[in-house]
Every structure is written in C-alpha cells, then in structure tokens.
Amino acid sequence: MSNDALKYAIKGSTQDNLPIEDIIDGIVILKDGSTCQVLQLSSVNFDLLSEKEQAAMVFAYGGILNSLNFNIQIVISSTSKDIGGYMSNLDAALQRQPNPKLKERIISYRKFIEETVKRNDVLSKTFYIAIPFTSAEMGIKGAQKQILGSLNPIKKNTSLPFSKEYILEKAKAALGPRQDHVVRLFSRLGLEVRALDTKELIEMFYKHYNEDDFAGQKLKNIDYTAPVVTSKT
C-alpha cells in the first residue's frame, strides 16, 4: 500500500461506511434515499402461557403477518445484563436488615444469583419492528429525468438523490399510516408498541456499533438537531 493510500485509509471514518445519512424527527434516512421507522415492542413470557393460550397467540401472530401489505423487519437485540446495581441493592438491604433470619435469606439469595450468573449469561432482550419506505417506492429511479428545472428537489453535493426535506415529507406521509396499522395489530396480542424518537434511535445505533465501549453509559449533552456524528478540529 502506498503512502497516499495509507493516508486516505486513516482519514476514513466509521460513519463513511455506515448506511445511515441522518436521523430526523424519529425517521432514519439512509444514504440511498430510503427511510425507516423503528418501533419498540414489549414482550410476553410465552412459556408461562397455557397450551391453548400459546396456540391462540401463534394463530393471532400469523394473522397479523398475513394481513400486512407492506414489508417489516422484526429485530431481536440480545445484550448481557449488568446486575452490578442489583447486587449493590441486595448489599444495602442486607446492611439495613436487623432480623438475623432475614439476613441469612438475603445472603443465600445473593449467593444463588452469583452462581446463576456464573453458569449462564444473563441476557436482556429488546424487540424492534423496522418499517421501511424504500427509494423505489419514492420513485427515485429515473427521478432526474422526471423532475426538471426549479422544481427539481434533487440536492447537489450529497449522496442523497433528493433533499432531506423532500424525503422526510414523502416518508412521513407513507410511514405514518403504516405505523398506526402495526400498532393496532400488535396491540391485539396485548403488546405495547411505540415509535423510537430521534434521541433513542441515536443511542440504539451508537450502542449497536460501539457495544464494547457503550457499557451502559448514557449519551449526554448532544445536540440532536445536528448530524449524528460530527468531527472536531
């Protein structure tokens, strides 16, 4: 590799290789002009349901999928659970407890938790539904030939085929009804569904691409009206 190529490689950033262009008003804008909205779902302990309840839920879930006339993607995110705070609470409860017998039970329970964690990874699962609005649906293919002159919303000096304002306008018009439809359908299963806002989306993607560094920390003092990542000089 030549020195010039090496310098170019060093200047490249992670963001250059990500498909995300920006996140505005809770909508993820991808570099090809397509967009996506992400919903978070609550969960149900399927194993605790009776056989009839399980069969009814599977049947209802199949009905939901068959009733959709647009694509969705269901994503399950599994992360190791940090129980340090929970163990600290047990230690504090142990110090406050005056009853010797109850102290013994707390000690026994704490030991049980420690052994369980050593034998098995304690995972926290989060469930998401991604609703896309593709560039093909927006009619991006051949758009430059169809939109001429001053009415042309195509923005120069960017990888996007249209301006962000135009993309957001089209995306909100399409994704709004889709979101409402998905919320109604999954609510029938007793699940809570809500759309992630801009801040939550940034934190979700940051955690996904920086899993080792995230370590449960919260992002603070971020200007969420600015691009997701900005370089400092």
N, C-alpha and C positions, 0 to 999 in steps of 0.2 A: 504493500500500500504506500502510495506517495505521500509526501508531507502535506500537500494540498488536500488530498482526500482525507487524511487523518484529521486535519483541522476542521474540515467540513463535518466529519462524523462527530467530533467533540461538540460542535455548535448545535447539533441536533438535539431536540428535547423530546421527552416522553409525549408531550401534547401533540407534537408533529405527527406521531404515529397512531394517535387515538382517532376514532371516527367522529368524535364529538366536536362540533364547531362552537356551540354555545348552549346555555340553558336560560330561558327567559319565560317568566310567567308560568313556571311549572311544566314547560314543554322543552324536551331535549331536541335540539336542532343538530342533525348530522351533516357532515361535510358534503354529502351528495345531494343535499336539499330535502331529504326526507326528515320526518319528525316522529316523535314518540312521546307518549304519556305513560307514566308509571303509577300503578295503584298498589297499595299495600293491603293485604288481607289478614284477618285474624285466622286462627286455626281451631280445629276440633280434634279432640283426642278420640280417634277412630276406634281404638282398641277397647275403650270403655263403653262403646255403644253395644246394644243388643244386636243379635243377628238380623232381626227384622229392620232395626234402625240403620244398620250398615247397608243392607240391601236397598233400602229406600234412599239413602244418601247417594249411593253409587248410581242408582237409576236417575235421580234428580240431576246429578252431575253430568251424566251422559246426555240428558235432555238439554242442559244448558249449552254444551258444546255443539250439539246438533242444531240449535236454534240460532247460532251466530252466523251472520252473513258477512263477516269481516275477520281478518286474522288477529289472533292474540298470541302472546307468548307467556307461559307460566314459568316463573323462575323461583327456585328454592335456594336460599343462601344459608349455608351452614358455617358457623364460626364457633371457635372454642369459647366456652363460657368462663368468665373470670369470676371466681367465687371468693376472691380475697375480701371483698366488702362484707359478704355474708358471714364469713368466718370471724371477721372482726366484730360483727354484731353479736355473734354467739359468745365471744370472749367477754364483751361488755356485759351481756346478760348474766354470764357466769359470775362476774365480779359483783353484780348488784344483788344476786340471789342469796338471801340469808338462810334458806332451808337447805340443810345438808343433803337430803334425799333428792331434791330437785337439782342440786348442783351435780350430783352423780349422774343424773339422767342427761343433763346438758353435756357433761364430759363424754358420756357414752355416745350420744348423738353426734357430737363433733368428731369423735373417732370414726364413727360409721361413715360420715361424709368424706373424711380424708381418705379412707380405704376405698370408697366407691370411686372417687376421683382418680386415685392411683391405678385402679383396674380398668377404668373406662374413661374415655374422653367425654366430658360434659359439653354437649353442643347446644347452641342456641340457633333455632331455625326461624328464618323470616321468609314470608311468602309474598311474591310480587306478581302482578299481571302487567305486561307491557302491551300497550295498544299502539300500533304503528299507523302512520299516514305516509305512504311511500311517495317517492318522487314521481313514480309512474302515475299514481292517482292524481298528482298535482298537474300532470301534463307537461312535465319538464322536457321530455323528448321532443325535439323539434320546436321548442318554445321560441328560440331566437328567430325562427322563420315566421312564426305566427304573430309575434308582438314586435311592432316596428315603431321607430321614431321616439317621440317624447313619452309615449305610453308604455314604452319598454321598461318593465320593472327589473330587468337584469342588471345586477350591480357589478361594476368592474373591480379589478384588483382583489378578487376574493375567489375562493374555491366554490362558493355557493352560486347556483345558477340564477337565483333571484335574490332580491334584497331580503333582509331578515323580516322587515315589516310585512312584506307581501307573503312570505312563507308563514309567518305567525297568523296572519289573517285567514289564510286558507286552512291552516292546521286547526285553529280554534273552531272554525265552522264545522269541520269534519269530526274532530275528536270529542267535542262536547257531547253530541248525541250518543256517540259510541260509549263514552264513559258512563253516562246515565243508564244506558242499557245494561252494561256489565254490572254496575252497582245493584240494579234491580234484580238481575238474575241470581247473583251470588248471595244477595240478602235472603233469598228464599231458602238457602241452606243454613240460615242463622249466622252467616259470616258478616263481620263488619268490613266494609271496603271504603277506602279513602284515597284520594289522589295526593301524591307527594308534592310539596311545594318546592320552590327553587332551592332554598337552603337545604332541605332534606335530600334533594337529588344530588347536590354538590357533595354533601357528606357521604352519601351512599357510594358514589363513584370514587371519591377520594379513598374511602376505606377499601373498596374493591381493588384499586390499583396500587394501594400502599398498605397492604394488610399487615406487614411486619412492623411498619412504623406507626400505624394508627394506634394500636394498643389501648383502645377505649378512650383516647383523648378526644376532646370536643374542639371543633374549629371555632375560633373566636375572632372578633374584630376583622371580619371580612366584609368588603363592600360587595354585596350580592348583585349590584347593578352593573358591576364591571365584569370583564371576561373571567372565566373560571380560574385561569392561571395567567398571571402577568409576570413578566421578567423585571427584575430590579437592576438598575445600573448605578 
